[in-house]
Amino acid sequence: MRIAIPFECPCLHSLPVRTYLHAHRYRIVLHIDGPIDPESGFVINMELIQERINPDFEALRGKSLNGHPLFGEHPVGRLPTCEYLAEFFAERYVPVVGELSESAKLIALEVELINKGEAGDDDEFGLARWEAA
């Protein structure tokens, strides 16, 4: 069974192609595969996933992604693109899923700009998808 767990987070960033700080709403979706646990009826307990992951998004909410301490030395702190965000979050959440379930696996993670066409947006858009090898 495959499930998807979405998160949303408004953040700011700047990039070499758009050097001023600007806002986006990001949707981050974890795609998790595994068998349905006959005792709980779940592939994985979504509340526990949220408890573990929400603090990251609360730390980023409304803040600049450029140089944010959450990213440490990962290149995403220097170039906060959807591609680097997907890579960073996948590396961070593969072990979380493994800690919460012996049988479920994070098989994909998507990061998408979802504010296309909203006020103040320059029609920037995109989606990056990390997939487990």
C-alpha positions, 0 to 999 in steps of 0.5 A: 500500500502506498500513502502520501502525507502532505505538509505545507509551509510558507517560506522565503528565499532568494536565488541567483536567478531572482536575487531578492528575498521573496515568498513561496508556499511549499508543499512537501509530500512524503510517499510511503510504501508498506503493508497495512498493519492488521492491528492499527489499520495503518501503513504508518501512524501519521500522527507520529510522522507529524509529531516528528516532522512538524517542528522542522516546518514550524522552524522554517515557517515565514523565515528565509531558507537562505542560511537557515540553521536547520540545513547546516552545511547542506547546499540547500542553505546556500541554494534553496531550490526545490531540488535541494529541498527534496534531497535534504528532506528525504535524507532527513526523513528516511531514518524517521520513517524507519524508526516509526515502522519496521516495514514502511519505507519512504520511497519518494518525497516531493517539494512543490511551489504551490503559490503560482499566480497568487498576488505578488508572485512572478509566476515562479513554479516547480516541483522536484521529486526525490525517489529512493534507489 
